[in-house]
Amino acid sequence: MRANVVSVVLIALLFLLTGPALMTAQAHTASAFTVLVQEDSFSQSSPEIIQNDSIIWYNVDNNSNLTHRLVYDFDGDGLYNGTFDWDSGNLSAYCETDDNNTKIDGNCSTSFMVVFDTNWTAGDYDYQDLRSDGSAINGTIRLFEDVASHMNSTAPTIGSTFGVTQDDEADADNEDDSLTPEQLLLYVAISTGIASVLLLVLLVMRRSPSVEELDIAEEHQSEE
């Protein structure tokens, strides 16, 4: 009986020690982020995402009568047709439809999406909005690797505000040197769990009769 109790206690201790590690190792849930293509800017000029996230651009420029074309030239050949290049084609603010809500022009599009899977390495990706008037608007995507370390506050949180200024980056560098509130709570929880299990082991060992006491009790029963 005593051996069974000790086994249960040891299993509980192992669970408390490994549980937090398993939780922190889980990858984040992939999310889709929205960037609005405005007349002369993006709603978020430097979105921060993690691998397997995606970005959807929507053309909301209803005033300029311009089309917008989002391009990224990975290989730098100016053609936008490479493996990692992208070309949205001309994005309109509105696509005319018929009575059945079917687009009259099948090539008309108001949005464009790119999925940044693990084939995209972590880093900054500079892209452009080529407007039909010949001008261009620059944007940057900051992609982080999908690893367990990005579960804490050093990575962009899901649904966070896009765009990071130099002041924000400096503050983030300073915060990296200290423990985050989540990490402190995790350490406190682990320490409390370990202390509780050790206390339980001590109580069980103190209250459980030793082998010698059991032998004496059996001798008394035999004499009676």
C-alpha positions, 0 to 999 in steps of 0.5 A: 500500500505504501509503495503504491502511494509513493508511486502515485506521488512520484507520477504527480511530481513528474507531471508537474515538472513536465507539464509546463515544458510541454505547454511552452513547446506548442506552436502558435495557432496560425492566423490571418492578418489584414492590411488595407491598401489605401490611396497613398499608404498601407494601414500597417506599414510593417506588420509582424507575423510568425511563420504559417501566418498569412496576410490579406491585403484589401484595396479600400482606395475608393477615391483616387480611381487608381488600381494597386498592384502588390509585388515582391521580387525575391530574386531581384530580376524585376519579373515577379514570377519567381518561386518566392516572388508574388504579384497580386495583379491589379487590385480594384476598389470595386468589382462590378457584378450582375444580377446574380452577384457574379463578377462581370470581369472575372479577372477583377479582384479587390484582395490578395493573400500570401501564406508565409509557411515554413518555406519562408525564412525569418527576416524582413521582406520589402514589397511595393504597391505599384499604382496605376499612376506610375508611383510606388508605395513601399512596405515591409513584412517582418517574419519571425520563426515559429518556435517555442520562444515566440510563445512569450512576450518577445514575439508579436502577440496574435491580434497585436497592433502592426507597425513598430517604431524605433522607440518601440524596438529599443524598449523591446530590447530592454525588456528582453533582458528581464523576465516577463510576467508570464515567465515569473508566474510559470516559475512560481507555479512550478516551485509551488507544485514541487513544494506541495508534492514534497510536503505530501510525500513527507506527510505520507511517510510520517503517517504510514506505519513502518515495517517494524511497527507492522511486525509488532502489531502482528505479534500482538495479534498472534499472542492474543 
